[in-house]
Amino acid sequence: MYVGALEFDLLLGDVHSLKQKRSVVRPLIADVRKRFEVSVAEAGHLDLHRRALIGVAVVAADTEHVRDVLDACERLVAGRPELELLSVRRRLVGPDD
């Protein structure tokens, strides 16, 4: 069993309140979850209206599948015009770790 995780640090565009932040972050989370069947949640910067920290996790039987899913998630998030991807952290845990 292999577990992969991504941590996206995002700068949101024209957002001036936490309510507007939710209107950007919630559809992003729903889209990633629906397209890739992964666990995803807002995991940080909860009190900042222009920043978001989104976590994604996937479990699979082989590393190649985990990497493919994480790569696709990263491309989807990076391609969103309403936000700027500041950084991405990737972790992969396998049976030898």
N, C-alpha and C positions, 0 to 999 in steps of 0.2 A: 504494500500500500504506500502511495506517495501523496503528500499533501503540498499544495502550492498556494502561495499567498502573494497578493499585490497590495501595496499601499500607495494610493494616489494622493498627492498634495496638490490641491486645485486652487486657482485664483479665479473667482467668478467675475463675469463682466459687469454689466450695468445693474448692480444689485445694491439697494440702499436700506434694506431691512431684513430681518430674519424671515419674515413672511415671503419676501421675494426670493430669498435663498432657498427656502423649501420648494418654491415653484420651479427651481432649476434642478435641485439635487434629487428630489423624489422621482421625477421622470427618468433621470439618468440611472438611478438605482434600479428602478423597475425594468428599464430597457436591458441593462446588463444581466439582471436576474432571468428575464424571460428568454433572451437570445441564447444564453450560454448555460443555463441551469446551474448556476453557481450561488454560493452564499455571498451576499454583499450588504454592506451597511455603512452608514455615516458613523465614523469612529473617532472623530476629533474635530477641533476648532468649532465646537458646537455653539459657542457664544459669539463667534465672529461672523459678520454678515457677508464678507467678501471672500472668505476662505472656507474650504471644506477638506476633510481628510476622509477618503473613502477606502474601505477595506474589502477585498475580494478573496475568497478561498474556494479551492476545488480539491476534490479527492478522486484519485483514479488508480488503476492497477499498474500503470507504467508512466515513466517520466515524460516520454514523448507526448502523450496525450495531455498531461498537465501543462507542459510548456506550450503546446498548441493553443489550448484554451486560454491561458494567461496572455499569450501574444495577441490573440483575437480581442480579448477584453481591453488590452492596452491600446490597440489600434482604434477601437470604438470610442474610448474615452478621449484619446488624443485628437480624434476627428471632430469632436463637438465644437462648433464655432462660438458657443456662448461661454466658454471657459478656456482658461490657459492652464496647461499641465506644467506645474512647477518642478515636480520630481516624482519618480516612481521607485519604490523599493520592492524587490522580489525576493521571496524565500521559497526554498524547496526542501522538504524534509522527507527522507526515505527510511527504509527499514534499518539502514546502517547508522543512522544518526542518533 
